[in-house]
Amino acid sequence: MKKSKFSYSTTHLIMLSFLIGIIIGSILLSLPISSASGKSVPYIDALFTATTSICVTGLVTLPTVSTWSIFGQIIILLLIQIGGLGIITIMSAILISFNRRLGLKSRLLIHDAFNLNSLSGIVIFLKKVVIGTFIVEGIGALMYMTVFIPQYGPRGIWISVFNAVSAFCNAGIDIMSENSLCDYSLNPIVNFTTSMLVILGGIGYIVWWDVIRVSKNIRSQKLKCFSNLTLHSKIAITSTVFLLLSGTVLFLIFEFNNPQTIKNLSWYDKLQVSFFQSMTTRTAGFASVPQTDLTNASSVVSLLLMFIGGSPVGTAGGVKTVTIAIVLFAALAAIKNENELSLFRRRISKEAISKAVAVISVSFMIMFISTVLLSAVTDAQILDVAYETVSATATVGLTRDLTPSLNIWGKIIIIVTMYLGRVGPISLLVAFNIKKEKKNIIKDPIEKINVG
């Protein structure tokens, strides 16, 4: 029973760490020094900004570029980095950097925060995550500098660093303009750099190391790369590629004759904008076209892609690609009257299927309740409301211009939704790993019910 109680405490600590980070961040952002005008912003907006930053969402009630001073922007960037990696990860990395040994409690916290399958190699995994993150963000910043330094001068360095961290952590917050990346919708360097950072952050760290492992063995053992990946990596990669390509095709079709988006663009630019929209809905939150200009069909597709999100053990939100894949194929297996689910010639455990169903159910419940509540306190169109709540639940950051006009109740609803969207599914997975002792071996009798 002790193990069960301790497992619950790790869940609470993970949730509490995000809450403490939000409170500290909101206090710092409410200080006059954090404001560009030198006057304190309303606390509700500071709280909203701290929440959207540490939950790596990207919805903002106030323009980031004009509202916050350099100090305020630094606080936001730190919150984004902490939120992307996780407070537990940051604290553990600091301890390791000072040659402090991680105890069992710290290892279990990291294990639960990343939803890992084993405690072995936790320290090595943590080092790889931190080092890999800074390397990728550094490369992204250098690539951004080729565009932003010529345009903004020395300030372009800060913009490049900020954007690189924000993109890799799938936060979607920028400090260039009030219309996100719409001014750079046809810039191939900005589009490629942003897409690279978002996809690498969203694909998950486990996939990184798995691809590197297989790549190293190709030369020496002449192995086929994809076939030797783990099942998790195979599902994550194939799901990501499928969603990116299918999303691009659907946006291209639905926006092809839309004069407000891509109708007047060349074929190359049409594909570029369509791919970016497909990519950014996977919890990135950057916008290369105003979301209000999208057709209804494209907006519905965006809702689905936002809800799915990225892959597990990464910086992305949503219910995750692997989760959706497992549930869809499990449903297909049930239709075929198959008792077991197999993907890539490997059986999926019933426990994994149960977790996937639970994560989707809880996320949908959060999204539905927040949609109803937000609809009750605002006069906005239902599509705009749904866009806002799905974006908050999946920690995406895309909006149909509803966020800046939210009243205080709307802001509170979205704050809570972003927090639950960031910690809810994680906490649920941790809770499902708890194994309670059986007091008896007597099982309840089975009785058939009608389903569907």
KABEL-V372530 format. One record per residue. N is the residue number from 0. RES is the residue in three letters. PHI is phi in whole degrees, -180 to 180 (999 if undefined). NEAR is the number of other C-alpha atoms within 12 Angstrom. D_FIRST is the distance of its C-alpha to the first C-alpha in whole Angstrom. Layout:
# KABEL-V372530
N	RES	PHI	NEAR	D_FIRST
N	RES	PHI	NEAR	D_FIRST
This chain:
# KABEL-V372530
0	MET	999	13	0
1	LYS	-62	12	4
2	LYS	-64	16	5
3	SER	-64	18	5
4	LYS	-63	16	6
5	PHE	-66	24	9
6	SER	-63	32	10
7	TYR	-64	27	11
8	SER	-66	24	13
9	THR	-65	34	15
10	THR	-60	36	16
11	HIS	-65	25	17
12	LEU	-65	29	19
13	ILE	-64	39	21
14	MET	-65	33	22
15	LEU	-67	22	23
16	SER	-62	30	25
17	PHE	-68	41	27
18	LEU	-65	31	27
19	ILE	-63	25	28
20	GLY	-60	36	31
21	ILE	-65	38	32
22	ILE	-64	26	33
23	ILE	-63	24	34
24	GLY	-62	38	36
25	SER	-67	33	38
26	ILE	-65	29	39
27	LEU	-64	31	41
28	LEU	-73	43	42
29	SER	-83	33	44
30	LEU	-74	27	46
31	PRO	-57	23	49
32	ILE	-65	23	49
33	SER	-84	32	47
34	SER	-95	32	50
35	ALA	-67	24	53
36	SER	-85	17	55
37	GLY	84	19	54
38	LYS	-113	17	53
39	SER	-63	24	49
40	VAL	-80	30	48
41	PRO	-54	22	46
42	TYR	-60	25	43
43	ILE	-62	30	42
44	ASP	-76	38	43
45	ALA	-65	39	42
46	LEU	-65	39	38
47	PHE	-62	45	39
48	THR	-66	54	40
49	ALA	-64	50	37
50	THR	-67	50	35
51	THR	-66	56	37
52	SER	-77	53	37
53	ILE	-75	49	33
54	CYS	-91	59	33
55	VAL	42	59	35
56	THR	-97	57	37
57	GLY	111	54	41
58	LEU	-72	54	42
59	VAL	-134	49	44
60	THR	-87	36	46
61	LEU	-126	34	48
62	PRO	-59	29	50
63	THR	-65	40	48
64	VAL	-67	25	51
65	SER	-104	21	53
66	THR	-88	34	51
67	TRP	-106	35	49
68	SER	-75	28	51
69	ILE	-59	26	50
70	PHE	-61	22	47
71	GLY	-63	36	46
72	GLN	-68	37	46
73	ILE	-65	29	44
74	ILE	-60	35	41
75	ILE	-62	52	41
76	LEU	-63	42	41
77	LEU	-63	34	38
78	LEU	-64	43	36
79	ILE	-64	43	37
80	GLN	-64	38	36
81	ILE	-64	37	33
82	GLY	-67	48	32
83	GLY	-67	47	33
84	LEU	-85	45	31
85	GLY	101	43	28
86	ILE	-62	34	28
87	ILE	-60	35	25
88	THR	-64	37	27
89	ILE	-61	31	30
90	MET	-63	24	28
91	SER	-66	36	27
92	ALA	-63	31	30
93	ILE	-64	19	32
94	LEU	-61	20	30
95	ILE	-65	22	31
96	SER	-63	17	34
97	PHE	-98	11	34
98	ASN	60	11	33
99	ARG	-88	14	30
100	ARG	-83	17	27
101	LEU	-81	27	24
102	GLY	-79	16	20
103	LEU	-61	18	17
104	LYS	-63	22	16
105	SER	-65	32	20
106	ARG	-65	33	19
107	LEU	-68	35	16
108	LEU	-63	39	18
109	ILE	-64	42	21
110	HIS	-57	33	19
111	ASP	-75	40	18
112	ALA	-63	46	21
113	PHE	-96	38	23
114	ASN	56	32	21
115	LEU	-80	28	22
116	ASN	-90	20	21
117	SER	-149	16	20
118	LEU	-86	24	20
119	SER	-70	15	23
120	GLY	73	17	26
121	ILE	-62	32	24
122	VAL	-64	31	27
123	ILE	-62	20	30
124	PHE	-60	28	29
125	LEU	-63	39	29
126	LYS	-61	24	32
127	LYS	-62	23	34
128	VAL	-62	34	32
129	VAL	-66	29	34
130	ILE	-64	19	37
131	GLY	-61	27	38
132	THR	-61	36	37
133	PHE	-67	24	40
134	ILE	-66	20	42
135	VAL	-65	31	42
136	GLU	-64	34	43
137	GLY	-65	25	46
138	ILE	-63	24	47
139	GLY	-62	37	47
140	ALA	-63	34	49
141	LEU	-63	27	51
142	MET	-68	29	52
143	TYR	-63	38	52
144	MET	-60	29	55
145	THR	-64	24	57
146	VAL	-104	26	58
147	PHE	-82	29	57
148	ILE	-67	20	58
149	PRO	-60	15	62
150	GLN	-87	17	61
151	TYR	-109	18	60
152	GLY	75	15	61
153	PRO	-56	16	58
154	ARG	-63	19	56
155	GLY	-62	25	55
156	ILE	-65	27	53
157	TRP	-65	26	51
158	ILE	-61	38	51
159	SER	-65	37	50
160	VAL	-64	34	47
161	PHE	-61	41	46
162	ASN	-65	47	46
163	ALA	-64	47	45
164	VAL	-66	49	42
165	SER	-63	54	42
166	ALA	-70	56	42
167	PHE	-64	51	40
168	CYS	-82	54	37
169	ASN	60	58	38
170	ALA	-87	60	39
171	GLY	78	53	43
172	ILE	-99	52	44
173	ASP	-132	41	47
174	ILE	-125	40	50
175	MET	-106	30	53
176	SER	-153	21	54
177	GLU	-94	25	53
178	ASN	-118	31	53
179	SER	58	37	50
180	LEU	-103	33	52
181	CYS	-62	25	55
182	ASP	-71	19	57
183	TYR	-118	29	56
184	SER	-62	32	56
185	LEU	-111	27	58
186	ASN	-90	23	58
187	PRO	-64	24	56
188	ILE	-68	22	55
189	VAL	-64	36	53
190	ASN	-63	37	52
191	PHE	-67	27	51
192	THR	-62	34	49
193	THR	-62	49	47
194	SER	-63	42	46
195	MET	-60	31	45
196	LEU	-65	43	43
197	VAL	-64	50	41
198	ILE	-67	41	41
199	LEU	-65	42	40
200	GLY	-70	47	37
201	GLY	-84	48	36
202	ILE	-72	46	36
203	GLY	103	43	33
204	TYR	-65	38	32
205	ILE	-59	35	31
206	VAL	-65	33	34
207	TRP	-52	33	36
208	TRP	-67	25	35
209	ASP	-68	27	35
210	VAL	-65	28	39
211	ILE	-63	21	40
212	ARG	-60	21	38
213	VAL	-68	24	40
214	SER	-62	21	43
215	LYS	-66	17	44
216	ASN	-86	18	44
217	ILE	-65	18	46
218	ARG	-67	12	49
219	SER	-78	11	48
220	GLN	-115	12	47
221	LYS	54	13	49
222	LEU	-95	16	46
223	LYS	-78	16	46
224	CYS	-62	21	44
225	PHE	-64	25	42
226	SER	-65	20	41
227	ASN	-100	23	39
228	LEU	-75	28	37
229	THR	-71	25	33
230	LEU	-60	26	33
231	HIS	-58	38	31
232	SER	-65	34	34
233	LYS	-61	31	37
234	ILE	-67	36	35
235	ALA	-63	40	35
236	ILE	-69	33	39
237	THR	-64	25	40
238	SER	-65	32	39
239	THR	-63	35	40
240	VAL	-62	23	43
241	PHE	-61	21	44
242	LEU	-68	38	43
243	LEU	-63	36	45
244	LEU	-71	23	48
245	SER	-66	23	48
246	GLY	-63	37	47
247	THR	-61	31	50
248	VAL	-63	26	52
249	LEU	-66	28	51
250	PHE	-65	40	52
251	LEU	-62	35	55
252	ILE	-69	24	56
253	PHE	-75	27	55
254	GLU	-105	34	57
255	PHE	-55	28	60
256	ASN	-107	17	62
257	ASN	-90	22	61
258	PRO	-64	16	63
259	GLN	-84	17	61
260	THR	-124	35	58
261	ILE	-123	33	60
262	LYS	-56	23	63
263	ASN	-92	15	65
264	LEU	-95	22	64
265	SER	-71	15	64
266	TRP	-60	15	62
267	TYR	-61	17	61
268	ASP	-70	24	60
269	LYS	-60	32	59
270	LEU	-66	32	56
271	GLN	-62	33	55
272	VAL	-69	43	54
273	SER	-65	40	53
274	PHE	-65	38	50
275	PHE	-63	44	49
276	GLN	-64	49	48
277	SER	-63	45	46
278	MET	-71	52	45
279	THR	-71	53	44
280	THR	-70	54	42
281	ARG	-83	56	40
282	THR	83	61	38
283	ALA	-73	56	41
284	GLY	91	56	43
285	PHE	-76	52	46
286	ALA	-123	48	49
287	SER	-100	42	52
288	VAL	-137	38	54
289	PRO	-58	27	53
290	GLN	-67	36	51
291	THR	-72	25	53
292	ASP	-86	25	56
293	LEU	-69	36	54
294	THR	-69	28	55
295	ASN	-61	21	52
296	ALA	-63	21	51
297	SER	-65	33	50
298	SER	-66	36	48
299	VAL	-67	25	46
300	VAL	-61	32	46
301	SER	-62	48	45
302	LEU	-59	40	42
303	LEU	-66	30	41
304	LEU	-65	44	41
305	MET	-65	47	39
306	PHE	-64	44	36
307	ILE	-70	44	36
308	GLY	76	54	36
309	GLY	-96	49	35
310	SER	-111	44	33
311	PRO	-65	41	29
312	VAL	57	40	28
313	GLY	-139	42	31
314	THR	-99	50	33
315	ALA	-83	53	34
316	GLY	-108	56	32
317	GLY	82	53	33
318	VAL	-79	48	30
319	LYS	89	46	32
320	THR	-62	44	34
321	VAL	-64	42	32
322	THR	-62	37	30
323	ILE	-63	35	33
324	ALA	-61	36	34
325	ILE	-63	38	31
326	VAL	-66	33	32
327	LEU	-63	21	35
328	PHE	-73	26	36
329	ALA	-67	30	33
330	ALA	-65	20	35
331	LEU	-64	18	38
332	ALA	-65	20	36
333	ALA	-66	17	36
334	ILE	-62	14	39
335	LYS	-85	12	40
336	ASN	61	11	38
337	GLU	-94	14	36
338	ASN	-79	16	33
339	GLU	-128	23	32
340	LEU	-106	28	32
341	SER	-127	23	34
342	LEU	-131	25	35
343	PHE	51	20	38
344	ARG	62	13	37
345	ARG	-132	15	33
346	ARG	-79	21	31
347	ILE	-95	28	28
348	SER	-68	18	25
349	LYS	-65	17	24
350	GLU	-63	20	21
351	ALA	-65	25	23
352	ILE	-65	29	26
353	SER	-63	21	23
354	LYS	-64	31	22
355	ALA	-62	35	26
356	VAL	-63	30	27
357	ALA	-64	28	24
358	VAL	-62	39	25
359	ILE	-64	37	29
360	SER	-64	22	28
361	VAL	-66	28	26
362	SER	-62	42	29
363	PHE	-65	30	32
364	MET	-63	22	31
365	ILE	-60	37	31
366	MET	-63	38	34
367	PHE	-65	25	35
368	ILE	-63	24	34
369	SER	-66	35	36
370	THR	-65	32	39
371	VAL	-63	22	39
372	LEU	-65	26	39
373	LEU	-67	39	41
374	SER	-64	28	44
375	ALA	-75	18	44
376	VAL	-110	22	45
377	THR	-139	24	47
378	ASP	-99	17	50
379	ALA	-68	23	50
380	GLN	-64	19	50
381	ILE	-62	23	47
382	LEU	-65	31	47
383	ASP	-66	32	47
384	VAL	-65	38	44
385	ALA	-62	38	42
386	TYR	-59	47	43
387	GLU	-66	54	42
388	THR	-74	49	38
389	VAL	-65	53	38
390	SER	-61	57	39
391	ALA	-72	56	36
392	THR	-62	52	33
393	ALA	-90	57	34
394	THR	49	59	35
395	VAL	-93	56	38
396	GLY	109	55	41
397	LEU	-81	53	44
398	THR	-146	46	46
399	ARG	-99	37	49
400	ASP	63	29	50
401	LEU	-90	34	48
402	THR	-54	39	45
403	PRO	-63	23	48
404	SER	-97	24	49
405	LEU	-65	32	46
406	ASN	-80	22	46
407	ILE	-63	22	44
408	TRP	-69	21	41
409	GLY	-63	34	42
410	LYS	-64	37	41
411	ILE	-63	29	38
412	ILE	-61	36	37
413	ILE	-70	54	37
414	ILE	-60	44	35
415	VAL	-63	32	32
416	THR	-64	41	33
417	MET	-62	48	33
418	TYR	-64	45	30
419	LEU	-66	39	28
420	GLY	-66	49	30
421	ARG	-80	45	29
422	VAL	-106	44	25
423	GLY	-58	39	24
424	PRO	-60	42	24
425	ILE	-62	44	22
426	SER	-63	36	19
427	LEU	-64	35	19
428	LEU	-63	36	19
429	VAL	-63	36	16
430	ALA	-63	29	14
431	PHE	-73	26	15
432	ASN	-83	28	14
433	ILE	-75	23	10
434	LYS	-110	17	9
435	LYS	-86	17	7
436	GLU	-72	12	7
437	LYS	-85	9	10
438	LYS	-80	8	11
439	ASN	-152	8	15
440	ILE	-103	7	17
441	ILE	-79	7	20
442	LYS	-106	8	20
443	ASP	-67	7	23
444	PRO	-69	6	26
445	ILE	-88	6	28
446	GLU	-132	6	31
447	LYS	-72	6	33
448	ILE	-129	6	34
449	ASN	-93	5	37
450	VAL	-121	5	36
451	GLY	85	5	38
